[in-house]
Each structure stands twice: as structure tokens, then as C-alpha cells.
Amino acid sequence: MAALEANAAEIGRGPGDRFTAMSMTTLQGGAGRSSAWTTMRYARTYRGLPVLGGEVVVSLRPDRTTQLVSSYLHRAITMGTAPKLTAAAASRRARERVPGAGRTTSAPRLVVDAYHAEPRLAWEVVVAGHRRAGIPSRVHLTVDALTGATITRYDEVKAAGTGDSFFHGTVRMNTAPGESGFELRDEDRRFKVGDDNNRQDPAAPFGDLFLDEDNRWGDGSQDDRATAGVDAFFVGQKTADYLTEVLGRPGLPCGQDDTPLSAHLGEDVFDAFWTGCQGGAHFGDGGAQTRNKPMVAFDVVAHEIGHGVAEPTLGNATLQSAGLHEATGDVLGSSVECWVNEQTPMPKDPCDYRVGSGLGFVIRAMNKPSSVDGHPDCFSDKIDQLQDEHEVAGVGNHFYYLLAFGTSPGDDLPDSPTCNDTRLTGIGRDEATKIWFGAIDLAQGEETYASFRGKTLAAAERLYGRASVQYEAVQAAWAAVNVDSGDDRGAGNPDGPGGSDQPGGSREPGGSDHPDYPGDAGADD
């Protein structure tokens, strides 16, 4: 509870709030280590009413100090708790809004619905009924206790759909039931997929949500607009699973709101963008440059989601920090792509650490960045003279690949030369990815490669210990790409400079909605 008190402003704690522990999970720091990271999840009430979306997550280091406090709410709730709408009226309105409704399963419950921008007093009503073909439903609705409007709606009986994708064959899809069929929306993993309708405007909000009557989506070709939606949905599912099951993170980046993904930004758009949680990720159709393959290959979609994961802590206004943003997307995209290939091989989207290869292009090569348009393999004072953050990402990608796989990984993965002629042995993909995203959690706005080096050392120490093989591997991998500050002041102290003697450069501000796939990438014929 001390962490909640110390972070009262950040979690929007007000005088009417009370917190109750819901669950506790532990993540062991590594083989042979007795210490562990602990994650506590708390439920919130306001003046005695349950607050939906008011949960708080507290992450504790092995020494029991607070590493992270996360809450969807950031402002204290201030509202009355006297409803104008009666429970009986709320129940009646809820049944009217559910097709095939039979009965409410229990008495309506007065709650605070905080899933959206402004918390609202509401009645929570559960309505049992049947959808088409006799499929049962249990629909949860929150009905505004002042106006009678529906605020939130979801069905706890999941709809098992199937889709014919462009890259991944026929896939299972955890879609959501809608008022007149099914929606390309995953209520468990909290994301949705829409159609941008060729607007060619990545700054636009989320597109039109894909809808279908029989829960059978796409036909495997671009002729059916839902096909690209199937690919985006499949990658969204698997990325969410990797973030939670492997990295132990809370899931996709937009919290209680559905993370938006939109296909069909434009027929000739060879690009993909992340525009924040309001607009989400947008994917073009590729056009002639991809021979009309849509920009929804595995490592492309997961890359954009990676921007969303990094956005709360890692800045994007200076050149090196923006390059680290791009590398973060590549790390997540390649990690998820290879994790899924281990479960079910994907011939059209293989595990190769060559970003975008499924499109017929190699945008960036993580093992040897210079093999694509001369992107830098090694850090030097020329980094800040580059014009594009995607080039700058080469140093971070090269570090990650060496950390994970070393110089000669085998298993059909390509070799990776070092900048200091050393030979390295990797620690494995998932351990390297945990360290990278542990460092992202410790990032403090605009980072340089030198300062981020310190964050990765701090993450390795907290996960595996300062005397561990993993910690030493992080040191060696940074030295192998010429990022070596001469001291480790950033390790174990994320506030320290970590050797910030390497300048960060600058770039035009504008958030993370920059294009991720410049048109001069090399063809992969």
C-alpha cells in the first residue's frame, strides 16, 4: 500500500478511493537466483462503488522497492453517487439493446465506469440470451445512471471465428459478437482492426471496424478487403500473447481502451505508421513496391505495436532516441515472428531477423545492418550526421542480435560480425528481449545509445544479477558495436548518466507517427 500512497497523484487517488489486493505474481530473476520481481494488482472502489477500469498494478524489484506503478486513471474521481435511473429501468434498457435477450442474470450493480476518458456513474447489467444459430450470449453492459445511455458493452461468451489471411493461411480468431453479426475485435486482448478505406492519411483516427455476418473472414487475397484485416488481427493476437506470456507485461499498449489497427491506408502506400493510442497503427497496401502484398506481414505489424509499448517512457524527438524507437519495434517484431514460427512455421513470413522480408523487401537486417543501404553496424561520431532514424536503428538492432545469438548462432540464422573483432555467444532471444524491454521501462525520455546502454545493464542486473552471464553479455554486446562508455554508472541506477558522453543529436519533433518504411529499401528477389 505504501507504493499507492507514494504515487497518489499518478494513479488518480482521491479521498473516496479504497484499494484491495486482487492478485500477486512473481517473476524469478534467473536460474539459481532466489530473488524475484513481484507484480501486485489492486482493485479500486470509490465511495464504496466498484470502479471498472480503476485497477492499479505495482511492480516491485527484488529488494521490494517500487519499479513501476501503472494505472489507467490519472485524475481523482469526483462525482456524486446518487443515480437518476432506477435499477429496474437500467435492466429494461439493457435487455432492449441485446438481440435475442432473455433475462438479466442478476440484479444490476451500481458502479463507476472508468474505461473511458471521463468516469461515469453507471449500472452494470448482465443479460443472457442467444445470438444467431442458437449461440448463447452473456452480454455485460454499463448503462449511464444519469442519462440511460450505453457506455460499455462486451459479451463474455467468445466468438470463435476463422479467417483466410494473405501471409498466414487459415487462422483461428477470437472475434467479438456485435449487434448484427461479428466484429474484428478481441475483447480479451483489447484490440480492434478496421479499414482505412484508402484515406492515405495516417493522422486520421481509427478506420471503420470490420464487420461480418458469419464470422468467416477474408479469402486469402487482396480482392477481399477483410483479408488484410485477418493478418493484422492474427498478429495482434500473437503479439499480445508474447507480451504477456513471455515478457510478463500487461499486454498491448493502450490499456483499457482497445489498441486500434487499421489496414488499407492506400493502394500504393508502401508504409506503416504508429499514431498513438487514439489512431493506433495504420498499414498501406504496398502497391508496386511489394508486388501488391499488403503491409501486414508479421514483423511489420508487431513493429508498429512496439512503438506503442515504448511510447510512455522513450522519447522520440532526438535522433538517437528515435533510432532506439525503431530498434524497439524491430526487436518486438522479430521476436514475435520467430516465437510464432516455432509453434507453426510460416513459409511466407519466416524467422530471419530481416525486417519486412515477407513483403519481398528487406528493410533492415539486424545481424548486419550495413547490408541494407549501408546502415551503420557500429556506433561512431557520424551517427548524428545521419538523416533518418531508421538508419540510426542499425546500432541497436546489431547490439540486440549479438546479445541474443552471438556472432555464429547456427540453426539457419546468419552470422553477425562485430566491430571489435570479438567472438560472442548469445544468451537467447527471450532473455535478450526481456532485457531490452526492461530497459525501455527504465527509459527517461530522450535517450542516447550510451545512456540506454546503462538502462540495459540495470535491467540485466535486476533480472539476472550483476555477476550473471547475462550481465556480462550485455557489456560485451555493446562493446562489440562500439558503445562503451568506459564506466557502468548507469547500471543499477537508471537515473545515472550511463556514460552519456555520446551526443544525442536532434531531429524534427512530431511524435512517433513517422513513416517506418522508406521507399529506397533493397528488393529481396
ABEGO torsion letter per residue (X at the ends): XAAAAAAAAAAGBBAABBBBBABBBBBBAEBGBABBBBBBBBBBBBGGBBBBGABBBBBBBAAGBBABBBBABABBBBBBABBABBAAAAAAAAAAABBGBABBABBBBBBBBAABABBBBBBBBBBBBBBBGGBBBBBBBBBBAAAGBBABBBBABBBBBBBBBAAAEBBBBBBBBBAAEBBBBBAAAGBBBBBAGGAGBAABBBBBBBBBAAGBBEAGBAABAAAAAAAAAAAAAAAAAAAAAAAGBAEBAAEABBBBBBBGAEAABBBBBBAEAAAEBBBBAGEAAAGGBBAABAAAAAAAAAAAAAAAABBAABAAAAAAAAAAAAAAAAAAAAAAAAABBBAABBBAGBBGAAAGBBABBAABAAABGGBBABBBAAAAABABAAAAAAAAAAAAAAAAAEABAEGGBBBBBBAAGBBBBBAEAAAAAAAAAAAAAABBEBBBAAAAAAAAAAAAAAAAEAABAAAAAAAAAAAAAGBBAGBAAABGBAABAGGAABBAEBBBBGEAABBABBAABBBBX
